C-alpha cells in the first residue's frame, strides 16, 4: 500500500542523499529511519548503534549454524 505524506524539505533532501549513498529509494530510506527510530524508542536502554546493527543483521541472509558433534 502506498500513502503520500508531507515531510520537511530539509528532511527530504537528507533522505535523498543518504538513500543514494545506501542504494535505497527515498521512501525506503525514510522507512528505514522510521524502523530504527521505533526500535530505539521501544528499547531506550540500548545504544542506537546496537539497534541499527541488530536490525541490519536481521535482514541479512544467513545459514543455520551447526555445532560440531562431540
C-alpha positions in Angstrom: 0.0 0.0 0.0 1.3 3.5 -0.8 0.3 6.6 1.1 1.6 10.1 0.4 2.8 12.1 3.4 4.3 15.6 3.7 7.8 16.0 5.1 10.1 18.9 5.6 12.1 19.9 2.6 15.4 19.5 4.5 14.5 16.0 5.7 13.6 15.1 2.1 17.0 16.3 0.8 18.8 14.5 3.6 16.9 11.3 2.8 17.6 11.7 -0.9 21.3 12.0 -0.4 21.5 9.1 2.2 19.3 7.0 0.0 21.6 7.4 -2.9 24.6 6.6 -0.7 23.0 3.5 0.8 21.4 2.2 -2.5 17.8 2.8 -1.4 14.9 4.7 -2.8 13.8 7.8 -0.8 10.7 6.1 0.6 12.9 3.1 1.6 15.3 5.4 3.4 12.6 7.2 5.3 11.0 3.8 6.2 14.4 2.6 7.4 14.9 5.6 9.6 11.4 5.1 11.0 12.1 1.4 11.7 15.3 2.3 13.6 13.6 5.1 15.5 10.7 2.8 16.5 13.1 0.1 17.7 15.2 2.7 19.6 12.1 4.1 21.3 11.0 0.5 22.2 14.5 -0.2 23.7 15.7 3.0 25.3 18.4 1.3 27.3 20.2 0.1 24.1 22.7 2.2 22.2 21.4 3.4 18.8 24.3 1.7 17.0 23.4 -1.6 18.6 19.7 -1.2 17.5 20.8 -0.3 13.9 23.3 -3.2 13.7 20.8 -5.7 15.0 18.2 -4.6 12.5 20.7 -4.9 9.7 21.8 -8.3 10.9 18.2 -9.5 10.9 17.8 -8.5 7.3 20.9 -10.5 6.1 20.6 -13.9 4.6 22.2 -16.5 6.8 22.5 -20.2 7.2 21.9 -22.0 10.4 25.0 -22.7 12.5 25.5 -26.3 13.4 27.6 -27.1 16.5 30.3 -29.8 16.0 29.3 -33.2 17.4 31.4 -34.3 20.3 
